[in-house]
Amino acid sequence: ESIGTMEITRLGIMGGTFNPIHLGHLMVAEEARQTFHLDKVLFVPSYITPNKNVNGATAEQRLAMTRLATADNPHFTVSDMEMRRKGNSYTVDTLRFLKKLYGPSYILYFISGTDTIHDLYNWKEPEEILKLCQFVGATRPDGSEQIDSIIASFGELGKHILKLPVPTMEISSTELRRRIRLGLSVRYMIPPAVAEYIRKNGVYQCTTKNSKIESKRI
């Protein structure tokens, strides 16, 4: 695609805590890449996510796990820009930064997980976010009616909200952290390289001794 002689690059941005990153995140990113013909998807782990209590892994560990999870996909890449910026990680600031960095030859597609569209009004400067990017909201196959009214409420800018139906994959990072602490299997939920990193580095108090004690308590 090009405007005059200018080549247009479609860049997906997948922001999140990734605490830990799991197959649900990767599936949504790949689905968005395919559906919207994205040239690349940039994973941006947040330093501190407003409205979210990050527990169990340091920012550096979350970044390392994201790198391991995306390493085998040539279309995926990871940025530590929010880590370097420190402080609260607001999507609007990240989008402004990327817009300035890449200029008009890039169209930004911000990829968000299921149910995020419902929450968009609570984000910092939601209208500004919609001016800066195409906002891709992963939707469950059944939850579109409510979303349509939210899209309509943004008026003209609602056109920048794109629904991405994805197969339902009910994996939550909270539940994964709980399973890891209890020594339960997380196979087929997180990439093997990430599981290995968690085990080796004792992330989320993953120690064999700990696991055995905890599992007896159930």
MARVEXKE-32284 format. One record per residue: x, z, y of N, C-alpha, C in turn. Coordinates in Angstrom, 2 decimals. Example, Ala and Ser with C-alpha at 12.3 -4.5 7.8 and 13.67 -1.06 7.14 Angstrom:
<rs>
     n_u     n_w     n_v    ca_u    ca_w    ca_v     c_u     c_w     c_v
   13.19    7.80   -5.69   12.30    7.80   -4.50   13.20    7.80   -3.30
   12.85    7.08   -2.25   13.67    7.14   -1.06   12.90    7.87    0.03
</rs>
This chain:
<rs>
     n_u     n_w     n_v    ca_u    ca_w    ca_v     c_u     c_w     c_v
    0.85    0.00   -1.18    0.00    0.00    0.00    0.89    0.00    1.23
    0.51   -0.75    2.25    1.33   -0.71    3.47    0.48   -0.99    4.69
    0.87   -0.40    5.81    0.23   -0.69    7.10    1.22   -1.57    7.83
    0.88   -2.83    8.04    1.84   -3.77    8.59    3.02   -3.84    7.65
    4.21   -3.50    8.17    5.41   -3.53    7.32    5.72   -2.15    6.76
    4.91   -1.14    7.16    5.25    0.23    6.79    4.71    0.58    5.40
    5.60    0.97    4.52    5.18    1.39    3.18    4.50    2.76    3.26
    3.38    2.89    2.58    2.68    4.17    2.58    2.99    4.91    1.28
    3.39    6.15    1.42    3.63    6.98    0.24    2.53    8.02    0.14
    1.93    8.13   -1.02    0.89    9.14   -1.24    1.55   10.35   -1.89
    1.61   11.42   -1.13    2.29   12.63   -1.62    1.29   13.72   -1.93
    1.27   14.18   -3.17    0.43   15.31   -3.55    1.19   16.60   -3.28
    0.46   17.61   -2.81    1.08   18.92   -2.57    0.27   19.95   -3.35
    0.95   20.63   -4.25    0.28   21.64   -5.06    0.82   22.99   -4.64
    0.04   23.72   -3.86    0.48   25.03   -3.41   -0.09   26.11   -4.31
    0.57   27.23   -4.37    0.03   28.32   -5.18    1.04   29.43   -5.38
    0.58   30.52   -5.95    1.46   31.65   -6.23    2.30   31.34   -7.48
    1.65   30.66   -8.46    2.31   30.31   -9.73    2.94   31.56  -10.35
    2.06   32.51  -10.67    2.52   33.84  -11.09    1.88   34.27  -12.42
    2.19   33.63  -13.57    3.13   32.50  -13.72    2.39   31.15  -13.68
    3.16   30.08  -13.52    2.60   28.73  -13.59    2.14   28.49  -15.03
    0.99   27.82  -15.21    0.48   27.60  -16.57   -0.03   26.16  -16.73
   -0.49   25.85  -17.93   -0.88   24.47  -18.23   -2.08   24.01  -17.40
   -2.91   24.96  -16.96   -4.04   24.60  -16.09   -3.55   23.99  -14.78
   -2.53   24.60  -14.16   -1.94   24.06  -12.92   -1.41   22.65  -13.14
   -0.67   22.50  -14.23    0.00   21.21  -14.50   -1.03   20.12  -14.79
   -2.11   20.50  -15.49   -3.13   19.52  -15.82   -3.85   19.03  -14.56
   -4.17   19.95  -13.66   -4.84   19.57  -12.41   -3.94   18.64  -11.59
   -2.64   18.97  -11.52   -1.69   18.14  -10.75   -1.59   16.73  -11.34
   -1.53   16.65  -12.65   -1.39   15.35  -13.31   -2.68   14.53  -13.17
   -3.81   15.21  -13.24   -5.12   14.54  -13.09   -5.24   13.97  -11.67
   -4.80   14.75  -10.67   -4.84   14.31   -9.28   -3.89   13.13   -9.08
   -2.71   13.22   -9.68   -1.72   12.13   -9.56   -2.30   10.82  -10.06
   -2.97   10.90  -11.20   -3.52    9.71  -11.83   -4.72    9.17  -11.05
   -5.63   10.07  -10.67   -6.88    9.68  -10.00   -6.63    9.07   -8.63
   -5.72    9.68   -7.86   -5.51    9.23   -6.48   -4.23    8.40   -6.32
   -3.65    7.97   -7.43   -2.46    7.11   -7.42   -1.35    7.70   -6.55
   -1.03    8.95   -6.81    0.00    9.62   -6.01    1.38    9.22   -6.49
    2.30    9.01   -5.53    3.67    8.64   -5.88    4.45    9.85   -6.40
    4.12   11.00   -5.84    4.83   12.23   -6.22    3.91   13.42   -6.01
    4.14   14.47   -6.78    3.43   15.73   -6.51    4.50   16.80   -6.27
    4.39   17.42   -5.10    5.33   18.45   -4.69    4.71   19.82   -4.93
    5.32   20.61   -5.79    4.85   21.97   -6.05    5.51   22.90   -5.04
    4.70   23.68   -4.32    5.24   24.56   -3.29    4.83   26.01   -3.58
    5.67   26.76   -4.32    5.33   28.16   -4.57    5.34   28.96   -3.26
    4.32   29.80   -3.09    4.23   30.56   -1.84    5.18   31.75   -1.87
    5.59   32.16   -0.67    6.44   33.35   -0.56    5.53   34.58   -0.65
    4.64   34.71    0.32    3.59   35.73    0.25    2.28   34.99    0.48
    1.34   35.15   -0.43    0.05   34.48   -0.25   -0.91   35.45    0.42
   -1.46   35.06    1.59   -2.45   35.94    2.21   -3.63   36.12    1.25
   -4.31   37.23    1.30   -5.47   37.56    0.44   -5.10   37.65   -1.04
   -3.85   37.73   -1.37   -3.49   37.82   -2.79   -2.39   38.82   -2.98
   -2.58   39.70   -3.93   -1.56   40.69   -4.20   -0.64   40.15   -5.29
    0.59   39.83   -4.93    1.50   39.26   -5.92    2.22   40.38   -6.63
    1.95   40.49   -7.94    2.67   41.55   -8.65    3.34   41.00   -9.90
    4.43   41.65  -10.27    5.04   41.33  -11.55    6.21   40.38  -11.52
    6.29   39.46  -10.57    7.43   38.53  -10.54    7.91   38.39   -9.11
    9.22   38.25   -8.93    9.75   38.06   -7.58    9.52   36.60   -7.16
    9.66   36.35   -5.87    9.51   34.98   -5.36   10.50   34.04   -6.07
   11.72   34.52   -6.29   12.76   33.70   -6.93   12.37   33.37   -8.37
   11.80   34.34   -9.08   11.39   34.10  -10.46   10.24   33.09  -10.52
    9.31   33.22   -9.59    8.18   32.28   -9.57    8.66   30.85   -9.28
    9.66   30.74   -8.40   10.24   29.43   -8.09   10.95   28.87   -9.33
   11.72   29.71  -10.01   12.46   29.27  -11.20   11.49   28.81  -12.30
   10.39   29.56  -12.50    9.41   29.19  -13.52    8.73   27.86  -13.18
    8.46   27.65  -11.89    7.83   26.40  -11.46    8.77   25.22  -11.72
   10.05   25.42  -11.46   11.05   24.35  -11.72   11.11   24.03  -13.21
   11.11   25.06  -14.04   11.17   24.85  -15.49    9.92   24.11  -15.98
    8.76   24.49  -15.45    7.49   23.92  -15.92    7.35   22.44  -15.56
    7.95   22.03  -14.45    7.75   20.66  -13.96    8.91   19.72  -14.30
    9.97   20.28  -14.90   11.22   19.51  -15.12   11.02   18.23  -15.94
   10.06   18.23  -16.87    9.96   17.06  -17.75    9.01   15.99  -17.23
    8.50   16.15  -16.00    7.64   15.12  -15.43    8.34   14.48  -14.23
    8.74   13.20  -14.35    9.50   12.55  -13.28    8.72   12.44  -11.95
    7.40   12.60  -12.00    6.59   12.51  -10.78    6.44   13.86  -10.09
    6.88   14.92  -10.75    6.73   16.27  -10.19    8.05   16.74   -9.60
    7.96   17.41   -8.46    9.16   18.00   -7.86    8.76   19.33   -7.21
    9.74   20.20   -6.96    9.44   21.54   -6.45   10.15   21.76   -5.12
    9.45   22.40   -4.18   10.07   22.71   -2.89   10.08   24.22   -2.67
   11.19   24.71   -2.13   11.27   26.15   -1.83   11.03   26.40   -0.34
   10.36   25.45    0.35   10.20   25.56    1.80    9.46   26.84    2.23
    8.44   27.26    1.46    7.71   28.47    1.86    8.55   29.71    1.60
    9.41   29.63    0.58   10.31   30.76    0.29   11.32   30.91    1.44
   11.81   29.76    1.90   12.82   29.80    2.97   12.21   30.27    4.28
   10.93   29.93    4.47   10.28   30.27    5.73    9.94   31.75    5.80
    9.82   32.39    4.62    9.46   33.82    4.51    8.08   34.07    5.14
    7.68   35.33    5.21    6.39   35.67    5.81    5.21   35.11    5.03
    4.02   35.18    5.64    2.81   34.67    4.99    2.88   33.17    4.81
    2.41   32.68    3.67    2.42   31.24    3.42    1.03   30.68    3.69
    0.87   30.07    4.87   -0.42   29.46    5.20   -0.33   27.95    4.95
   -1.36   27.43    4.30   -1.39   26.00    3.97   -1.27   25.14    5.22
   -1.94   25.55    6.30   -1.93   24.73    7.52   -0.50   24.58    8.06
    0.31   25.64    7.97    1.70   25.56    8.46    2.54   24.63    7.58
    2.32   24.72    6.27    3.05   23.87    5.33    2.72   22.40    5.58
    1.43   22.11    5.79    1.01   20.72    6.04    1.59   20.19    7.35
    1.58   21.04    8.39    2.17   20.62    9.69    3.65   20.28    9.51
    4.34   21.15    8.78    5.77   20.96    8.55    6.02   19.64    7.83
    5.25   19.38    6.76    5.45   18.16    5.96    5.09   16.91    6.75
    4.06   17.02    7.57    3.62   15.89    8.40    4.74   15.51    9.36
    5.35   16.54    9.95    6.45   16.32   10.89    7.67   15.75   10.15
    7.94   16.30    8.97    9.11   15.90    8.18    9.01   14.44    7.73
    7.84   14.05    7.22    7.71   12.71    6.63    7.15   11.65    7.55
    6.42   12.06    8.59    5.89   11.07    9.53    4.67   10.32    9.00
    4.25    9.31    9.78    2.98    8.63    9.50    2.97    7.76    8.24
    4.15    7.52    7.64    4.16    6.65    6.46    3.76    7.41    5.19
    3.46    8.71    5.35    3.04    9.52    4.20    1.59    9.97    4.38
    0.78    9.80    3.33   -0.55   10.40    3.32   -0.45   11.63    2.42
   -0.84   12.78    2.96   -0.73   14.03    2.20   -2.05   14.34    1.47
   -1.93   14.66    0.21   -3.08   15.08   -0.59   -2.82   16.51   -1.03
   -3.55   17.46   -0.47   -3.35   18.84   -0.87   -4.23   19.11   -2.09
   -3.61   19.51   -3.19   -4.34   19.70   -4.46   -4.60   21.18   -4.68
   -5.87   21.52   -4.82   -6.19   22.93   -5.01   -6.98   23.13   -6.29
   -6.91   24.33   -6.80   -7.55   24.64   -8.08   -9.06   24.72   -7.99
   -9.69   25.01   -9.11  -11.15   25.06   -9.15  -11.67   26.13   -8.20
  -12.80   25.84   -7.61  -13.53   26.78   -6.73  -12.88   27.01   -5.37
  -11.79   26.32   -5.07  -11.14   26.56   -3.77  -12.00   26.03   -2.63
  -12.74   24.95   -2.88  -13.58   24.37   -1.81  -14.55   25.44   -1.29
  -15.08   26.27   -2.21  -16.00   27.34   -1.80  -15.34   28.30   -0.82
  -14.05   28.45   -0.91  -13.31   29.46   -0.16  -12.66   28.91    1.10
  -12.76   27.61    1.30  -12.01   26.94    2.37  -12.27   27.53    3.75
  -13.49   27.97    4.00  -13.83   28.54    5.31  -13.01   29.80    5.62
  -12.54   30.48    4.58  -11.76   31.72    4.81  -10.28   31.46    5.05
   -9.86   30.19    4.93   -8.46   29.87    5.14   -8.16   29.82    6.64
   -6.89   29.89    6.97   -6.49   29.77    8.38   -6.69   28.33    8.84
   -7.45   28.12    9.90   -7.69   26.80   10.52   -8.12   25.71    9.52
   -9.28   25.90    8.86   -9.70   24.92    7.86   -9.90   23.50    8.41
  -10.42   23.41    9.67  -10.63   22.07   10.25   -9.30   21.35   10.44
   -8.30   22.11   10.87   -6.97   21.53   11.07   -6.39   21.05    9.74
   -6.61   21.81    8.69   -6.15   21.42    7.34   -6.74   20.06    6.98
   -8.04   19.90    7.24   -8.72   18.64    6.87   -8.26   17.46    7.73
   -7.77   17.75    8.95   -7.24   16.67    9.79   -5.88   16.20    9.27
   -5.13   17.14    8.66   -3.75   16.84    8.25   -3.66   16.19    6.87
   -4.69   16.35    6.04   -4.55   15.85    4.67   -5.89   15.45    4.06
   -5.80   14.86    2.89   -6.96   14.70    2.03   -6.95   15.97    1.17
   -8.04   16.69    1.16   -8.09   17.98    0.46   -8.75   17.77   -0.89
   -7.94   17.82   -1.94   -8.44   17.56   -3.29   -8.84   18.88   -3.94
  -10.11   19.02   -4.24  -10.59   20.25   -4.87  -10.98   19.97   -6.31
  -10.26   20.58   -7.23  -10.62   20.44   -8.64  -11.97   21.11   -8.83
  -12.88   20.43   -9.53  -14.20   21.01   -9.76  -14.47   21.10  -11.25
  -15.26   22.08  -11.61  -15.73   22.17  -12.98  -16.82   21.13  -13.14
  -17.00   20.61  -14.34  -17.99   19.56  -14.55  -19.40   19.96  -14.07
  -19.70   21.28  -13.98  -21.08   21.67  -13.65  -21.28   22.16  -12.22
  -20.20   22.33  -11.45  -20.37   23.08  -10.19  -20.43   22.27   -8.91
  -21.03   21.08   -8.92  -20.86   20.22   -7.74  -21.92   20.40   -6.65
  -23.10   20.91   -6.98  -24.16   20.95   -5.97  -23.78   21.80   -4.77
  -23.30   23.00   -5.04  -22.89   23.91   -3.98  -21.79   23.28   -3.13
  -20.88   22.58   -3.80  -19.74   21.98   -3.11  -20.20   20.92   -2.12
  -21.21   20.15   -2.50  -21.72   19.10   -1.62  -22.19   19.67   -0.28
  -22.84   20.84   -0.31  -23.33   21.41    0.95  -22.17   21.90    1.81
  -21.10   22.37    1.17  -19.92   22.80    1.92  -19.25   21.59    2.57
  -19.12   20.51    1.81  -18.53   19.28    2.34  -19.34   18.80    3.54
  -20.67   18.81    3.41  -21.56   18.35    4.49  -21.38   19.23    5.74
  -21.13   20.52    5.54  -21.04   21.43    6.69  -19.82   21.17    7.56
  -18.82   20.45    7.01  -17.64   20.10    7.81  -17.85   18.81    8.62
  -19.05   18.21    8.52  -19.36   16.98    9.28  -18.45   15.84    8.90
  -17.94   15.13    9.93  -17.05   13.97    9.70  -15.84   14.33    8.85
  -15.29   15.52    9.11  -14.08   15.95    8.40  -14.33   16.15    6.91
  -15.58   16.32    6.55  -15.94   16.48    5.13  -15.50   15.31    4.28
  -15.32   14.17    4.92  -14.86   12.97    4.19  -13.46   13.17    3.62
  -12.74   14.11    4.18  -11.37   14.38    3.72  -11.34   15.33    2.52
  -12.51   15.79    2.10  -12.56   16.64    0.91  -12.91   15.76   -0.29
  -12.00   15.71   -1.24  -12.20   14.84   -2.41  -12.39   15.71   -3.65
  -13.45   15.42   -4.37  -13.70   16.20   -5.59  -12.93   15.57   -6.75
  -12.34   16.44   -7.55  -11.61   15.98   -8.73  -12.15   16.73   -9.95
  -13.05   16.07  -10.69  -13.56   16.76  -11.89  -12.44   16.85  -12.92
  -12.20   18.05  -13.42  -11.16   18.23  -14.45  -11.76   18.90  -15.67
  -11.21   18.62  -16.84  -11.69   19.32  -18.03  -11.54   20.82  -17.80
  -12.51   21.59  -18.23  -12.45   23.04  -18.00  -11.31   23.64  -18.81
  -10.41   24.34  -18.10   -9.34   25.04  -18.78   -9.29   26.44  -18.20
   -9.93   27.36  -18.90  -10.08   28.71  -18.37   -8.81   29.55  -18.60
   -7.79   29.27  -17.83   -6.58   30.09  -17.94   -6.35   30.72  -16.57
   -6.20   32.01  -16.53   -5.87   32.63  -15.24   -4.53   33.33  -15.35
   -3.79   33.28  -14.26   -2.47   33.93  -14.25   -2.60   35.43  -14.48
   -3.69   36.02  -13.96   -3.92   37.46  -14.15   -4.02   37.79  -15.64
   -4.84   36.99  -16.34   -5.02   37.20  -17.77   -3.71   36.97  -18.53
   -2.93   35.97  -18.11   -1.64   35.70  -18.76   -0.69   36.88  -18.59
   -0.66   37.47  -17.39    0.22   38.62  -17.16   -0.20   39.78  -18.07
   -1.50   39.96  -18.21   -2.01   41.04  -19.09   -1.57   40.80  -20.54
   -1.74   39.56  -21.00   -1.38   39.22  -22.38    0.11   39.44  -22.63
    0.93   39.03  -21.65    2.38   39.17  -21.80    2.76   40.65  -21.88
    2.13   41.46  -21.01    2.41   42.90  -21.03    2.05   43.53  -22.37
    0.97   43.02  -22.99    0.51   43.58  -24.26    1.20   42.95  -25.47
    2.09   42.00  -25.21    2.79   41.35  -26.31    1.93   40.38  -27.08
    0.84   39.87  -26.44   -0.02   38.89  -27.11    0.52   37.48  -26.88
    0.11   36.56  -27.72    0.63   35.19  -27.62    0.09   34.46  -26.39
    0.98   33.73  -25.71    0.54   32.86  -24.60    0.89   31.40  -24.92
    1.14   31.15  -26.19    1.47   29.80  -26.63    0.28   28.87  -26.33
    0.59   27.64  -25.95   -0.41   26.62  -25.57   -1.12   26.95  -24.25
   -0.64   27.97  -23.56   -1.20   28.30  -22.25   -0.17   28.10  -21.15
    1.10   28.39  -21.47    2.16   28.13  -20.50    3.24   27.31  -21.18
    4.00   26.51  -20.42    5.04   25.68  -21.03    6.08   26.56  -21.76
    6.58   26.08  -22.92    7.55   26.86  -23.70    8.76   27.33  -22.89
    9.26   26.47  -21.99   10.44   26.85  -21.19   10.13   28.04  -20.29
    8.90   28.11  -19.80    8.50   29.23  -18.93    8.35   30.50  -19.77
    7.76   30.37  -20.97    7.58   31.52  -21.87    8.95   32.12  -22.23
    9.90   31.24  -22.48   11.26   31.65  -22.84   11.92   32.39  -21.67
   11.74   31.86  -20.45   12.31   32.47  -19.24   11.73   33.88  -19.04
   10.41   34.01  -19.24    9.74   35.31  -19.08   10.32   36.32  -20.08
   10.49   35.86  -21.32   10.99   36.75  -22.38   12.43   37.18  -22.07
   13.25   36.18  -21.70   14.68   36.45  -21.47   14.91   37.36  -20.27
   14.07   37.19  -19.25   14.30   37.94  -18.01   13.40   39.17  -17.87
   12.61   39.44  -18.91   11.73   40.61  -18.86   10.74   40.59  -17.72
   10.28   39.38  -17.34    9.29   39.28  -16.26    7.97   39.86  -16.79
    7.18   40.49  -15.92    5.91   41.14  -16.29    6.13   42.19  -17.38
    7.24   42.89  -17.30    7.59   43.94  -18.28    7.48   43.43  -19.72
    7.95   42.21  -19.93    7.87   41.64  -21.28    9.07   42.11  -22.10
    8.95   43.26  -22.72   10.01   43.71  -23.63    9.33   44.03  -24.95
   10.01   43.74  -26.02    9.40   43.91  -27.35    8.93   45.34  -27.55
    9.79   46.29  -27.13    9.45   47.70  -27.30    8.15   48.01  -26.56
    8.12   47.59  -25.29    6.96   47.81  -24.45    5.70   47.23  -25.10
    5.83   45.98  -25.59    4.69   45.29  -26.15    4.09   46.07  -27.32
    4.98   46.57  -28.18    4.49   47.28  -29.37    3.73   48.54  -28.98
    4.29   49.28  -28.03    3.63   50.52  -27.61    2.26   50.18  -27.05
    2.22   49.16  -26.16    0.97   48.81  -25.48   -0.09   48.31  -26.47
    0.35   47.48  -27.44   -0.67   46.88  -28.31   -1.33   47.92  -29.20
   -0.61   49.01  -29.51   -1.22   50.05  -30.36   -2.33   50.78  -29.60
   -2.22   50.76  -28.29   -3.16   51.55  -27.47   -4.54   50.90  -27.41
   -4.66   49.62  -27.74   -5.93   48.90  -27.58   -6.98   49.45  -28.54
</rs>
